[in-house]
Amino acid sequence: MLDKYSTNIVRRPLSLIANVADKLGLKANHISVIGFCLGCCAFPAIVFGYLNIALIFILLNRIFDGLDGALARRHGTTDAGGFLDISLDFLFYSLIPFAFIVANPIENAIAGSFLLFSFVGTGSSFLAFAVMAGKRGIENPTYRNKSLYYMSGLTEGTETIACFIAFCIWPQYFSIIAVVFGIACWFTTVTRIHSGFHTLNGQSA
């Protein structure tokens, strides 16, 4: 829901950082992998209770995720790059709740598992429609620079990162935050399936 606004806010500073990365000879795919590795460093930090450090790695992951897009737009987006970016993003999104489950399985397992289940709903509905939209040449007027159709919803990347930040700041409320956000994810899933089906069905008519 908030991605279109957050994208506009960070576009200029990311463009400035992209200038430096470009001069260093870094490519978008390099940045995607580096960002994912930084995000993975949040896992041991969460498991061992260093949540301030975990928060830093989570934010670094998101900065690099925006930076790879800024670099890709300079040299032209590719299907391979888009595939790598979205695959690593979804792995990262699943890693953070899993880390909190491992850190405190007794208190966090059920709520964390529900959230991961919810992520399957948002991820599958997002990617399934993107495949069909690409097949039919359907373009998204809001995110024309994306390498695949970016289907909006109540819970997008910005809201997910806000959820992860809340986990790190208030770990004692992990279960409550996870369940509330999981319910919001299911609202997104249902609306995406409904609108996606009717969009594709209308094109078939």
Residue, then its C-alpha position, 0 to 999 in steps of 0.5 A: m500500500l505504501d510502496k509507491y510513496s516510499t519509492n518516491i521518497v528514496r529515489r533521489p538518495l538511492s540515485l546518488i548512491a548508485n552513482v558511486a556504485d556505478k563508478l566502482g563497476l558494481k552491477a545490479n546483480h552484484i548488489s542484489v547478492i550483497g544485499f541478500c548476504l547482509g540480510c542473512c546476517a540478521f538471522p544469527a543476530i536475532v537468534f542470539g538476541y542482538l536485535n539492534i544489530a539485526l535491525i541494522f542488517i535488515l535496513l542495509n538489506r532494504i537499502f541494497d534492494g533499492l540500490d540494485g533497482a536504481l543500478a538496473r534502470r541505468h543499464g536496463t532491466t533484465d529478466a534474469g536480474g528481476f528473477l534474482d531480485i524477487s527470489l532473494d527478496f522472498l527468501f529474506y522476507s521468510l528468514i526474519p520470522f523464522a529467526f524469531i521462531v528459532a530464537n524463542p520457539i515456545e512463545n513464537a512458533i505458532a504466530g511465526s508459522f502463521l505469518l510464514f503461511s501468510f507470506v506464502g499467500t501474498g507471495s504466490s498471488f503476487l507471482a502467479f499474477a505477474v506470470m500471467a500479466g507478462k504472458r498477456g502483456i498487461e502493464n502496471p501504470t504505477y510501476r512501469n520500471k519493474s521487471l515484472y508486474y508489481m501487484s499492489g496490496l495492503t501489505e507490500g514491501t514497506e509494510t513488511i519492513a515496518c513489521f520487521i522493525a517492530f519485531c526488533i524494537w518490541p520482541q516481547y510482542f512478536s506474537i501479537i505483531a505477527v498475527v495482526f500482520g498475518i491477518a493483513c497479509w491474508f486480506t492482501t491475498v484475498t483481494r489480489i486473487h479476486s482482482g487478479f482472477h477478474t482481470l484475467n477473466g475479463q481479458s479472456a472474454 
